[in-house]
Amino acid sequence: MRKISLHVLLVILVVTLSACGKEGKAKQANTEDETVTVRLGILRSAQPLSLSEEGGPLYTRLESAGATIEKTGGFAATSPAVEALNANSIDITVGSITAAISALVGGTSEFSIFTKQEGDHRNQGIVAKPEAGISGPSDLRGKKIAVNRGGTGEYLLYKALEKGGLDASEVDIVYLPPTEAGPAFESGQVDAWATWGSFTANAIIDFGAELVISANDVESGNDTVFIVRNGFLKEHPELVYEVFEGLNEESVLLSKDLDHTVQLIQDIQGVPEPIAREQLESSFFPLDPINETVRQRWQEIADFMFEKGIIPNEVDVLSNTVDVRTLK
């Protein structure tokens, strides 16, 4: 066997080490290039996704997992946020289960619901001024009621009609987005307004209205839900889990400094302090995984919405949910 000289061995060793060094640098560069941006579509609502701040639990968790956060919004309602999600402009957003059900009509929305908060029943329902003479569901007969089509407002109205033993033909339903329903209600063009969140607080504090029929009164099941684009869920399930845990930690943090939380709500909604403070409780509700009991309840809501004509066809809610605990 031919002997290899010491000089040749040294050359081979240098070349090998150089190649390893380059490979190591390449791996490091690839790792840096693979930093994931989690695009959050925030609503002008008092819940932890929208109120999260840099340096807080949500940001910290995702940064530790090698991701960054990019916020888009705030959207006035769920519908435009879902449009952005379907257009691959955002990855995660929030809304009501009724709005999510409406977004699933037609089968073109590609998202899954991965966690929920209890609906803020204190700030959901039907508001009216004292002169309207409405104190309960049966008093809605013959009244003009503003609702947003296919979402929380229309669902709450139909629940109230059912509670009062009324048919939809016995009231005058006026379909308006919340930004238009407020002025119509203030000016007396409608007698009542089925609404939620800051819109409810605004009607009570600024327009002299009362919450004459609450979500609790009509046994509403309208939870707040957090949804994720299916493509993102498939690629980064572990980050969706981190969002879930981070939002729960955000909810706890928001409860510790109420004045700061009120200021955050004011900043995102552009509302006076009393309206922001009216919504505080909904910020603190814990986020829960979605179990079979919840899925069945939501399916019943979807079936109710179809039965009442709120949505044009049936929706399978069950197949558009995921148990976030399985994403660890």
C-alpha positions as a Markdown table, in Angstrom:
| # | Residue | x | y | z |
|---|---|---|---|---|
| 1 | Met | 0.0 | 0.0 | 0.0 |
| 2 | Arg | 1.3 | 3.4 | -0.9 |
| 3 | Lys | 2.0 | 5.6 | 2.1 |
| 4 | Ile | 0.4 | 9.0 | 2.3 |
| 5 | Ser | 2.8 | 11.8 | 3.2 |
| 6 | Leu | 2.3 | 14.0 | 6.2 |
| 7 | His | 1.9 | 17.0 | 4.0 |
| 8 | Val | -1.0 | 15.5 | 2.1 |
| 9 | Leu | -2.8 | 14.5 | 5.3 |
| 10 | Leu | -2.5 | 18.0 | 6.6 |
| 11 | Val | -4.0 | 19.3 | 3.3 |
| 12 | Ile | -6.9 | 16.9 | 3.5 |
| 13 | Leu | -7.5 | 17.8 | 7.2 |
| 14 | Val | -7.6 | 21.6 | 6.5 |
| 15 | Val | -10.0 | 21.1 | 3.5 |
| 16 | Thr | -12.3 | 18.9 | 5.7 |
| 17 | Leu | -12.4 | 21.4 | 8.6 |
| 18 | Ser | -13.0 | 24.3 | 6.2 |
| 19 | Ala | -16.0 | 22.4 | 4.7 |
| 20 | Cys | -17.4 | 21.6 | 8.1 |
| 21 | Gly | -17.0 | 25.3 | 9.1 |
| 22 | Lys | -18.9 | 26.4 | 6.0 |
| 23 | Glu | -21.6 | 23.8 | 6.7 |
| 24 | Gly | -22.0 | 25.0 | 10.3 |
| 25 | Lys | -22.3 | 28.6 | 9.1 |
| 26 | Ala | -24.9 | 27.5 | 6.5 |
| 27 | Lys | -27.0 | 25.7 | 9.1 |
| 28 | Gln | -26.8 | 28.8 | 11.4 |
| 29 | Ala | -27.9 | 31.1 | 8.5 |
| 30 | Asn | -30.7 | 28.7 | 7.6 |
| 31 | Thr | -31.9 | 28.8 | 11.3 |
| 32 | Glu | -31.9 | 32.6 | 11.3 |
| 33 | Asp | -33.8 | 32.6 | 8.0 |
| 34 | Glu | -36.5 | 30.3 | 9.4 |
| 35 | Thr | -37.7 | 32.7 | 12.1 |
| 36 | Val | -41.5 | 32.6 | 11.8 |
| 37 | Thr | -43.6 | 35.7 | 11.9 |
| 38 | Val | -47.0 | 35.1 | 13.6 |
| 39 | Arg | -49.4 | 37.6 | 12.0 |
| 40 | Leu | -52.2 | 38.5 | 14.5 |
| 41 | Gly | -55.4 | 40.2 | 13.2 |
| 42 | Ile | -56.6 | 42.2 | 16.1 |
| 43 | Leu | -60.1 | 43.6 | 16.7 |
| 44 | Arg | -61.1 | 46.7 | 18.5 |
| 45 | Ser | -62.2 | 44.5 | 21.4 |
| 46 | Ala | -61.3 | 44.1 | 25.1 |
| 47 | Gln | -59.6 | 40.7 | 25.0 |
| 48 | Pro | -56.0 | 39.6 | 25.4 |
| 49 | Leu | -55.1 | 39.1 | 21.8 |
| 50 | Ser | -55.7 | 42.7 | 21.0 |
| 51 | Leu | -54.4 | 44.1 | 24.3 |
| 52 | Ser | -51.1 | 42.1 | 24.4 |
| 53 | Glu | -48.0 | 44.3 | 24.5 |
| 54 | Glu | -44.4 | 43.9 | 23.6 |
| 55 | Gly | -42.5 | 42.4 | 26.5 |
| 56 | Gly | -45.7 | 40.7 | 27.8 |
| 57 | Pro | -46.4 | 37.0 | 28.1 |
| 58 | Leu | -47.6 | 36.4 | 24.5 |
| 59 | Tyr | -44.6 | 38.1 | 22.9 |
| 60 | Thr | -42.2 | 36.5 | 25.3 |
| 61 | Arg | -43.5 | 33.0 | 24.7 |
| 62 | Leu | -43.4 | 33.3 | 20.9 |
| 63 | Glu | -39.9 | 34.9 | 21.0 |
| 64 | Ser | -38.7 | 32.0 | 23.1 |
| 65 | Ala | -40.1 | 29.6 | 20.5 |
| 66 | Gly | -38.2 | 31.4 | 17.7 |
| 67 | Ala | -41.0 | 33.5 | 16.4 |
| 68 | Thr | -41.9 | 37.2 | 16.1 |
| 69 | Ile | -45.3 | 38.9 | 16.2 |
| 70 | Glu | -46.8 | 41.2 | 13.6 |
| 71 | Lys | -50.1 | 42.9 | 14.4 |
| 72 | Thr | -52.7 | 44.0 | 11.8 |
| 73 | Gly | -55.9 | 45.9 | 12.6 |
| 74 | Gly | -57.8 | 46.7 | 14.5 |
| 75 | Phe | -60.8 | 45.4 | 12.6 |
| 76 | Ala | -64.2 | 46.7 | 13.6 |
| 77 | Ala | -65.8 | 43.2 | 13.4 |
| 78 | Thr | -64.9 | 39.5 | 12.7 |
| 79 | Ser | -66.0 | 39.5 | 9.1 |
| 80 | Pro | -63.2 | 41.7 | 7.7 |
| 81 | Ala | -60.6 | 39.9 | 9.9 |
| 82 | Val | -61.7 | 36.6 | 8.4 |
| 83 | Glu | -61.4 | 38.1 | 4.9 |
| 84 | Ala | -57.8 | 39.0 | 5.7 |
| 85 | Leu | -57.2 | 35.5 | 7.0 |
| 86 | Asn | -58.6 | 33.9 | 3.9 |
| 87 | Ala | -56.4 | 36.2 | 1.8 |
| 88 | Asn | -53.3 | 34.9 | 3.7 |
| 89 | Ser | -52.7 | 38.4 | 5.2 |
| 90 | Ile | -53.0 | 37.2 | 8.8 |
| 91 | Asp | -52.6 | 33.9 | 10.6 |
| 92 | Ile | -54.7 | 34.2 | 13.8 |
| 93 | Thr | -57.6 | 36.4 | 14.8 |
| 94 | Val | -60.6 | 36.5 | 17.2 |
| 95 | Gly | -64.3 | 36.9 | 17.0 |
| 96 | Ser | -67.6 | 35.4 | 18.2 |
| 97 | Ile | -68.7 | 31.9 | 17.5 |
| 98 | Thr | -71.8 | 33.2 | 15.6 |
| 99 | Ala | -69.5 | 35.3 | 13.3 |
| 100 | Ala | -67.2 | 32.3 | 12.8 |
| 101 | Ile | -70.2 | 30.1 | 11.9 |
| 102 | Ser | -71.3 | 32.7 | 9.3 |
| 103 | Ala | -67.8 | 32.8 | 7.9 |
| 104 | Leu | -67.9 | 29.0 | 7.4 |
| 105 | Val | -70.9 | 29.3 | 5.2 |
| 106 | Gly | -70.0 | 28.3 | 1.6 |
| 107 | Gly | -67.0 | 26.3 | 2.6 |
| 108 | Thr | -64.4 | 28.8 | 1.4 |
| 109 | Ser | -63.0 | 29.8 | 4.8 |
| 110 | Glu | -59.9 | 27.8 | 5.7 |
| 111 | Phe | -59.6 | 28.1 | 9.5 |
| 112 | Ser | -59.9 | 26.2 | 12.7 |
| 113 | Ile | -61.1 | 27.4 | 16.1 |
| 114 | Phe | -58.5 | 26.5 | 18.7 |
| 115 | Thr | -59.6 | 28.1 | 21.9 |
| 116 | Lys | -62.4 | 30.1 | 23.4 |
| 117 | Gln | -63.4 | 32.6 | 26.1 |
| 118 | Glu | -66.8 | 32.8 | 27.7 |
| 119 | Gly | -68.9 | 35.4 | 26.0 |
| 120 | Asp | -69.2 | 38.8 | 27.8 |
| 121 | His | -72.9 | 38.5 | 28.5 |
| 122 | Arg | -73.0 | 41.7 | 30.5 |
| 123 | Asn | -72.1 | 43.6 | 27.3 |
| 124 | Gln | -74.1 | 41.6 | 24.8 |
| 125 | Gly | -77.8 | 42.0 | 24.2 |
| 126 | Ile | -80.4 | 44.4 | 23.0 |
| 127 | Val | -80.3 | 48.0 | 24.1 |
| 128 | Ala | -83.1 | 50.5 | 24.0 |
| 129 | Lys | -83.9 | 54.0 | 25.3 |
| 130 | Pro | -86.6 | 54.3 | 28.0 |
| 131 | Glu | -89.0 | 56.0 | 25.6 |
| 132 | Ala | -89.0 | 52.9 | 23.4 |
| 133 | Gly | -91.1 | 51.0 | 26.0 |
| 134 | Ile | -89.1 | 47.8 | 25.8 |
| 135 | Ser | -88.4 | 46.0 | 29.0 |
| 136 | Gly | -88.3 | 42.4 | 27.7 |
| 137 | Pro | -88.5 | 40.2 | 24.6 |
| 138 | Ser | -92.3 | 40.3 | 24.2 |
| 139 | Asp | -92.0 | 44.2 | 23.9 |
| 140 | Leu | -90.1 | 43.9 | 20.7 |
| 141 | Arg | -93.3 | 43.4 | 18.7 |
| 142 | Gly | -93.7 | 46.1 | 16.1 |
| 143 | Lys | -90.3 | 47.7 | 16.9 |
| 144 | Lys | -87.4 | 48.6 | 14.5 |
| 145 | Ile | -84.3 | 46.7 | 15.6 |
| 146 | Ala | -80.8 | 47.3 | 14.2 |
| 147 | Val | -78.6 | 44.2 | 13.8 |
| 148 | Asn | -75.5 | 43.2 | 12.0 |
| 149 | Arg | -76.3 | 40.5 | 9.4 |
| 150 | Gly | -75.2 | 37.0 | 10.1 |
| 151 | Gly | -73.3 | 37.8 | 13.4 |
| 152 | Thr | -73.8 | 38.4 | 17.0 |
| 153 | Gly | -76.6 | 41.0 | 16.7 |
| 154 | Glu | -78.9 | 38.9 | 14.4 |
| 155 | Tyr | -78.3 | 35.8 | 16.6 |
| 156 | Leu | -79.2 | 37.7 | 19.8 |
| 157 | Leu | -82.3 | 39.1 | 18.2 |
| 158 | Tyr | -83.6 | 35.7 | 17.1 |
| 159 | Lys | -82.9 | 34.3 | 20.5 |
| 160 | Ala | -84.9 | 37.2 | 22.0 |
| 161 | Leu | -87.8 | 36.6 | 19.6 |
| 162 | Glu | -87.8 | 32.9 | 20.5 |
| 163 | Lys | -87.8 | 33.8 | 24.2 |
| 164 | Gly | -90.7 | 36.3 | 23.7 |
| 165 | Gly | -92.7 | 33.9 | 21.6 |
| 166 | Leu | -92.5 | 36.2 | 18.5 |
| 167 | Asp | -92.0 | 35.6 | 14.9 |
| 168 | Ala | -89.5 | 37.6 | 12.8 |
| 169 | Ser | -92.4 | 38.9 | 10.8 |
| 170 | Glu | -93.6 | 40.7 | 13.9 |
| 171 | Val | -90.6 | 43.0 | 14.1 |
| 172 | Asp | -88.8 | 45.3 | 11.6 |
| 173 | Ile | -85.3 | 44.1 | 11.3 |
| 174 | Val | -82.9 | 46.8 | 10.0 |
| 175 | Tyr | -79.5 | 45.4 | 8.8 |
| 176 | Leu | -76.7 | 47.7 | 9.6 |
| 177 | Pro | -73.0 | 47.3 | 10.4 |
| 178 | Pro | -72.2 | 48.5 | 14.0 |
| 179 | Thr | -70.5 | 51.7 | 12.7 |
| 180 | Glu | -73.8 | 52.7 | 11.1 |
| 181 | Ala | -76.2 | 51.2 | 13.6 |
| 182 | Gly | -74.9 | 53.5 | 16.4 |
| 183 | Pro | -75.8 | 56.8 | 14.7 |
| 184 | Ala | -79.2 | 55.3 | 13.6 |
| 185 | Phe | -79.9 | 54.3 | 17.2 |
| 186 | Glu | -78.8 | 57.6 | 18.6 |
| 187 | Ser | -81.0 | 59.6 | 16.2 |
| 188 | Gly | -84.1 | 57.5 | 16.8 |
| 189 | Gln | -84.2 | 55.8 | 13.4 |
| 190 | Val | -84.4 | 52.5 | 15.1 |
| 191 | Asp | -86.1 | 51.6 | 18.5 |
| 192 | Ala | -83.5 | 49.1 | 19.6 |
| 193 | Trp | -80.1 | 47.7 | 18.8 |
| 194 | Ala | -78.8 | 44.2 | 19.2 |
| 195 | Thr | -75.1 | 44.7 | 19.9 |
| 196 | Trp | -72.0 | 43.8 | 22.0 |
| 197 | Gly | -68.8 | 45.0 | 23.6 |
| 198 | Ser | -67.8 | 48.7 | 23.2 |
| 199 | Phe | -71.0 | 49.4 | 21.1 |
| 200 | Thr | -73.2 | 48.3 | 24.1 |
| 201 | Ala | -71.2 | 50.4 | 26.5 |
| 202 | Asn | -71.3 | 53.4 | 24.1 |
| 203 | Ala | -75.1 | 53.1 | 23.8 |
| 204 | Ile | -75.5 | 53.0 | 27.6 |
| 205 | Ile | -73.1 | 55.7 | 28.5 |
| 206 | Asp | -73.4 | 58.2 | 25.6 |
| 207 | Phe | -76.9 | 57.5 | 24.2 |
| 208 | Gly | -78.8 | 57.0 | 27.5 |
| 209 | Ala | -79.8 | 53.5 | 26.6 |
| 210 | Glu | -80.4 | 50.5 | 28.8 |
| 211 | Leu | -79.5 | 46.8 | 28.3 |
| 212 | Val | -83.1 | 45.8 | 28.3 |
| 213 | Ile | -82.5 | 42.2 | 27.1 |
| 214 | Ser | -79.1 | 40.7 | 28.1 |
| 215 | Ala | -77.4 | 37.7 | 26.5 |
| 216 | Asn | -78.1 | 35.9 | 29.8 |
| 217 | Asp | -81.8 | 36.6 | 29.5 |
| 218 | Val | -82.0 | 34.7 | 26.2 |
| 219 | Glu | -79.6 | 31.9 | 27.2 |
| 220 | Ser | -77.0 | 32.9 | 24.6 |
| 221 | Gly | -74.1 | 30.6 | 23.9 |
| 222 | Asn | -72.1 | 33.2 | 22.0 |
| 223 | Asp | -68.5 | 32.6 | 23.1 |
| 224 | Thr | -65.5 | 34.5 | 22.0 |
| 225 | Val | -63.4 | 32.3 | 19.8 |
| 226 | Phe | -59.8 | 32.4 | 18.5 |
| 227 | Ile | -59.2 | 31.1 | 15.0 |
| 228 | Val | -56.1 | 30.1 | 13.1 |
| 229 | Arg | -55.5 | 29.8 | 9.3 |
| 230 | Asn | -55.3 | 26.1 | 8.5 |
| 231 | Gly | -52.1 | 26.5 | 6.6 |
| 232 | Phe | -50.4 | 28.0 | 9.6 |
| 233 | Leu | -51.8 | 25.4 | 11.9 |
| 234 | Lys | -50.4 | 22.6 | 9.8 |
| 235 | Glu | -46.9 | 24.2 | 9.5 |
| 236 | His | -46.6 | 25.5 | 13.1 |
| 237 | Pro | -48.9 | 23.7 | 15.5 |
| 238 | Glu | -46.5 | 24.3 | 18.4 |
| 239 | Leu | -46.7 | 28.1 | 17.9 |
| 240 | Val | -50.5 | 27.9 | 18.1 |
| 241 | Tyr | -50.2 | 26.1 | 21.4 |
| 242 | Glu | -47.8 | 28.9 | 22.6 |
| 243 | Val | -50.4 | 31.5 | 21.6 |
| 244 | Phe | -53.0 | 29.7 | 23.7 |
| 245 | Glu | -50.7 | 29.6 | 26.8 |
| 246 | Gly | -49.6 | 33.2 | 26.2 |
| 247 | Leu | -53.1 | 34.5 | 25.9 |
| 248 | Asn | -54.1 | 32.8 | 29.2 |
| 249 | Glu | -51.1 | 34.5 | 30.9 |
| 250 | Glu | -52.1 | 37.8 | 29.3 |
| 251 | Ser | -55.6 | 37.5 | 30.8 |
| 252 | Val | -54.1 | 37.1 | 34.3 |
| 253 | Leu | -51.7 | 40.0 | 33.7 |
| 254 | Leu | -54.5 | 42.3 | 32.5 |
| 255 | Ser | -56.4 | 41.7 | 35.8 |
| 256 | Lys | -53.5 | 42.9 | 38.0 |
| 257 | Asp | -53.4 | 46.6 | 36.8 |
| 258 | Leu | -56.9 | 47.7 | 36.0 |
| 259 | Asp | -56.0 | 51.3 | 35.2 |
| 260 | His | -53.4 | 50.2 | 32.7 |
| 261 | Thr | -55.8 | 47.7 | 31.1 |
| 262 | Val | -58.4 | 50.5 | 30.8 |
| 263 | Gln | -55.8 | 52.6 | 29.1 |
| 264 | Leu | -55.0 | 49.8 | 26.6 |
| 265 | Ile | -58.7 | 49.4 | 25.8 |
| 266 | Gln | -59.0 | 53.2 | 25.3 |
| 267 | Asp | -56.0 | 53.1 | 23.0 |
| 268 | Ile | -57.3 | 50.4 | 20.8 |
| 269 | Gln | -60.9 | 51.5 | 20.7 |
| 270 | Gly | -60.5 | 55.3 | 20.9 |
| 271 | Val | -63.3 | 55.5 | 23.5 |
| 272 | Pro | -63.6 | 57.5 | 26.8 |
| 273 | Glu | -62.5 | 56.0 | 30.1 |
| 274 | Pro | -66.0 | 55.0 | 31.3 |
| 275 | Ile | -66.8 | 53.0 | 28.1 |
| 276 | Ala | -63.4 | 51.2 | 28.4 |
| 277 | Arg | -63.9 | 50.4 | 32.0 |
| 278 | Glu | -67.4 | 49.0 | 31.3 |
| 279 | Gln | -65.7 | 46.2 | 29.3 |
| 280 | Leu | -63.1 | 45.2 | 31.8 |
| 281 | Glu | -64.4 | 41.8 | 32.8 |
| 282 | Ser | -64.3 | 40.3 | 29.3 |
| 283 | Ser | -60.5 | 40.8 | 29.4 |
| 284 | Phe | -60.0 | 38.4 | 32.3 |
| 285 | Phe | -62.0 | 35.4 | 31.3 |
| 286 | Pro | -59.7 | 32.3 | 31.0 |
| 287 | Leu | -59.2 | 30.6 | 27.7 |
| 288 | Asp | -60.3 | 27.0 | 27.5 |
| 289 | Pro | -59.5 | 24.1 | 25.2 |
| 290 | Ile | -62.4 | 23.0 | 23.0 |
| 291 | Asn | -64.0 | 19.8 | 24.2 |
| 292 | Glu | -66.8 | 17.7 | 22.9 |
| 293 | Thr | -69.4 | 19.4 | 25.0 |
| 294 | Val | -68.4 | 22.8 | 23.6 |
| 295 | Arg | -68.4 | 21.5 | 20.0 |
| 296 | Gln | -71.9 | 20.1 | 20.4 |
| 297 | Arg | -73.2 | 23.4 | 21.9 |
| 298 | Trp | -71.7 | 25.3 | 19.0 |
| 299 | Gln | -73.2 | 22.9 | 16.5 |
| 300 | Glu | -76.6 | 23.6 | 18.1 |
| 301 | Ile | -76.0 | 27.3 | 17.6 |
| 302 | Ala | -75.2 | 26.7 | 13.9 |
| 303 | Asp | -78.3 | 24.6 | 13.5 |
| 304 | Phe | -80.4 | 27.3 | 15.2 |
| 305 | Met | -78.9 | 30.0 | 12.8 |
| 306 | Phe | -79.8 | 27.9 | 9.8 |
| 307 | Glu | -83.3 | 27.1 | 11.1 |
| 308 | Lys | -84.0 | 30.8 | 11.6 |
| 309 | Gly | -82.6 | 31.8 | 8.2 |
| 310 | Ile | -79.6 | 33.7 | 9.6 |
| 311 | Ile | -77.3 | 31.6 | 7.5 |
| 312 | Pro | -78.4 | 30.2 | 4.1 |
| 313 | Asn | -77.1 | 26.6 | 4.6 |
| 314 | Glu | -76.0 | 24.2 | 7.2 |
| 315 | Val | -72.5 | 24.5 | 8.7 |
| 316 | Asp | -70.4 | 21.7 | 10.2 |
| 317 | Val | -68.7 | 23.3 | 13.2 |
| 318 | Leu | -67.3 | 20.1 | 14.6 |
| 319 | Ser | -64.7 | 19.6 | 11.8 |
| 320 | Asn | -63.5 | 23.2 | 12.0 |
| 321 | Thr | -62.2 | 22.9 | 15.6 |
| 322 | Val | -59.0 | 21.6 | 17.1 |
| 323 | Asp | -58.1 | 20.6 | 20.7 |
| 324 | Val | -55.2 | 22.9 | 21.4 |
| 325 | Arg | -53.8 | 20.4 | 24.0 |
| 326 | Thr | -52.8 | 18.1 | 21.1 |
| 327 | Leu | -50.6 | 20.7 | 19.6 |
| 328 | Lys | -47.8 | 20.7 | 22.2 |
